[in-house]
Amino acid sequence: MVRKLKFHERKLLKKVDFISWEVDNNLHEVKVMRKYFIQRREDYTKYNKLSRQIREIARKVKELNVKDPFRSDATSQMLEKLHSMGLIPTKRSLELADKVNASAFCRRRLPVIMVRNHMAENLKAATTFVEQGHVRVGPEAVMDPAFLVTRNMEDFITWTDTSAIRKHVLEYNDLRDDFDLMS
């Protein structure tokens, strides 16, 4: 049993609304999570935090003296890293780093890339395929839908060798090998 609350405890509890929190009223967050089929809120908050840090670093680099050699090195390294991760489209200027947001990270998730590469019809199906272990990136099977795919890894997304989906795709395209029919 729970003890009876004292007067001052009851008075304090009247001021707190446990049902609706300010954090839950973020419609934009819910909209983005639904659009990219993000199941865990922690992933989205992590993407928000990373994008905020990227924007802060870009602003600090911009504040440096234009003639400073560190500024040019830091700018080129940052643009190269963001471009290779796929968060910005080109390496033109540091202004692109200011536009990095959580949605840029969401667009680099494995299920989104699978839908873009026509490996799945929708994000729900792609997420299910990843969670069930049907997808590999390079030699490693990936079972986490929050896996971020860089530009270099995009070409190495395939079905695992034992995947039933791979067998169906090969049969449909008449590419299934006789050796595979025996297994």
Secondary structure as a PSIPRED ss2 file (coil, helix, strand):
# PSIPRED VFORMAT (PSIPRED V4.0)

   1 M C   1.000  0.000  0.000
   2 V C   1.000  0.000  0.000
   3 R C   1.000  0.000  0.000
   4 K C   1.000  0.000  0.000
   5 L C   1.000  0.000  0.000
   6 K C   1.000  0.000  0.000
   7 F H   0.000  1.000  0.000
   8 H H   0.000  1.000  0.000
   9 E H   0.000  1.000  0.000
  10 R H   0.000  1.000  0.000
  11 K H   0.000  1.000  0.000
  12 L H   0.000  1.000  0.000
  13 L H   0.000  1.000  0.000
  14 K H   0.000  1.000  0.000
  15 K C   1.000  0.000  0.000
  16 V C   1.000  0.000  0.000
  17 D C   1.000  0.000  0.000
  18 F C   1.000  0.000  0.000
  19 I C   1.000  0.000  0.000
  20 S C   1.000  0.000  0.000
  21 W C   1.000  0.000  0.000
  22 E C   1.000  0.000  0.000
  23 V H   0.000  1.000  0.000
  24 D H   0.000  1.000  0.000
  25 N H   0.000  1.000  0.000
  26 N C   1.000  0.000  0.000
  27 L H   0.000  1.000  0.000
  28 H H   0.000  1.000  0.000
  29 E H   0.000  1.000  0.000
  30 V H   0.000  1.000  0.000
  31 K H   0.000  1.000  0.000
  32 V H   0.000  1.000  0.000
  33 M H   0.000  1.000  0.000
  34 R H   0.000  1.000  0.000
  35 K H   0.000  1.000  0.000
  36 Y C   1.000  0.000  0.000
  37 F C   1.000  0.000  0.000
  38 I C   1.000  0.000  0.000
  39 Q C   1.000  0.000  0.000
  40 R C   1.000  0.000  0.000
  41 R H   0.000  1.000  0.000
  42 E H   0.000  1.000  0.000
  43 D H   0.000  1.000  0.000
  44 Y H   0.000  1.000  0.000
  45 T H   0.000  1.000  0.000
  46 K H   0.000  1.000  0.000
  47 Y H   0.000  1.000  0.000
  48 N H   0.000  1.000  0.000
  49 K H   0.000  1.000  0.000
  50 L H   0.000  1.000  0.000
  51 S H   0.000  1.000  0.000
  52 R H   0.000  1.000  0.000
  53 Q H   0.000  1.000  0.000
  54 I H   0.000  1.000  0.000
  55 R H   0.000  1.000  0.000
  56 E H   0.000  1.000  0.000
  57 I H   0.000  1.000  0.000
  58 A H   0.000  1.000  0.000
  59 R H   0.000  1.000  0.000
  60 K H   0.000  1.000  0.000
  61 V H   0.000  1.000  0.000
  62 K H   0.000  1.000  0.000
  63 E H   0.000  1.000  0.000
  64 L C   1.000  0.000  0.000
  65 N C   1.000  0.000  0.000
  66 V C   1.000  0.000  0.000
  67 K C   1.000  0.000  0.000
  68 D C   1.000  0.000  0.000
  69 P H   0.000  1.000  0.000
  70 F H   0.000  1.000  0.000
  71 R H   0.000  1.000  0.000
  72 S H   0.000  1.000  0.000
  73 D H   0.000  1.000  0.000
  74 A H   0.000  1.000  0.000
  75 T H   0.000  1.000  0.000
  76 S H   0.000  1.000  0.000
  77 Q H   0.000  1.000  0.000
  78 M H   0.000  1.000  0.000
  79 L H   0.000  1.000  0.000
  80 E H   0.000  1.000  0.000
  81 K H   0.000  1.000  0.000
  82 L H   0.000  1.000  0.000
  83 H H   0.000  1.000  0.000
  84 S H   0.000  1.000  0.000
  85 M H   0.000  1.000  0.000
  86 G C   1.000  0.000  0.000
  87 L C   1.000  0.000  0.000
  88 I C   1.000  0.000  0.000
  89 P C   1.000  0.000  0.000
  90 T C   1.000  0.000  0.000
  91 K C   1.000  0.000  0.000
  92 R C   1.000  0.000  0.000
  93 S C   1.000  0.000  0.000
  94 L C   1.000  0.000  0.000
  95 E H   0.000  1.000  0.000
  96 L H   0.000  1.000  0.000
  97 A H   0.000  1.000  0.000
  98 D H   0.000  1.000  0.000
  99 K C   1.000  0.000  0.000
 100 V C   1.000  0.000  0.000
 101 N C   1.000  0.000  0.000
 102 A H   0.000  1.000  0.000
 103 S H   0.000  1.000  0.000
 104 A H   0.000  1.000  0.000
 105 F H   0.000  1.000  0.000
 106 C H   0.000  1.000  0.000
 107 R C   1.000  0.000  0.000
 108 R C   1.000  0.000  0.000
 109 R E   0.000  0.000  1.000
 110 L H   0.000  1.000  0.000
 111 P H   0.000  1.000  0.000
 112 V H   0.000  1.000  0.000
 113 I H   0.000  1.000  0.000
 114 M H   0.000  1.000  0.000
 115 V H   0.000  1.000  0.000
 116 R H   0.000  1.000  0.000
 117 N C   1.000  0.000  0.000
 118 H C   1.000  0.000  0.000
 119 M C   1.000  0.000  0.000
 120 A C   1.000  0.000  0.000
 121 E C   1.000  0.000  0.000
 122 N C   1.000  0.000  0.000
 123 L H   0.000  1.000  0.000
 124 K H   0.000  1.000  0.000
 125 A H   0.000  1.000  0.000
 126 A H   0.000  1.000  0.000
 127 T H   0.000  1.000  0.000
 128 T H   0.000  1.000  0.000
 129 F H   0.000  1.000  0.000
 130 V H   0.000  1.000  0.000
 131 E H   0.000  1.000  0.000
 132 Q C   1.000  0.000  0.000
 133 G C   1.000  0.000  0.000
 134 H C   1.000  0.000  0.000
 135 V E   0.000  0.000  1.000
 136 R E   0.000  0.000  1.000
 137 V E   0.000  0.000  1.000
 138 G C   1.000  0.000  0.000
 139 P C   1.000  0.000  0.000
 140 E E   0.000  0.000  1.000
 141 A E   0.000  0.000  1.000
 142 V C   1.000  0.000  0.000
 143 M C   1.000  0.000  0.000
 144 D C   1.000  0.000  0.000
 145 P C   1.000  0.000  0.000
 146 A C   1.000  0.000  0.000
 147 F C   1.000  0.000  0.000
 148 L E   0.000  0.000  1.000
 149 V C   1.000  0.000  0.000
 150 T C   1.000  0.000  0.000
 151 R C   1.000  0.000  0.000
 152 N C   1.000  0.000  0.000
 153 M C   1.000  0.000  0.000
 154 E H   0.000  1.000  0.000
 155 D H   0.000  1.000  0.000
 156 F H   0.000  1.000  0.000
 157 I E   0.000  0.000  1.000
 158 T E   0.000  0.000  1.000
 159 W E   0.000  0.000  1.000
 160 T C   1.000  0.000  0.000
 161 D C   1.000  0.000  0.000
 162 T C   1.000  0.000  0.000
 163 S C   1.000  0.000  0.000
 164 A H   0.000  1.000  0.000
 165 I H   0.000  1.000  0.000
 166 R H   0.000  1.000  0.000
 167 K H   0.000  1.000  0.000
 168 H H   0.000  1.000  0.000
 169 V H   0.000  1.000  0.000
 170 L H   0.000  1.000  0.000
 171 E H   0.000  1.000  0.000
 172 Y H   0.000  1.000  0.000
 173 N C   1.000  0.000  0.000
 174 D C   1.000  0.000  0.000
 175 L C   1.000  0.000  0.000
 176 R C   1.000  0.000  0.000
 177 D C   1.000  0.000  0.000
 178 D H   0.000  1.000  0.000
 179 F H   0.000  1.000  0.000
 180 D H   0.000  1.000  0.000
 181 L H   0.000  1.000  0.000
 182 M H   0.000  1.000  0.000
 183 S C   1.000  0.000  0.000
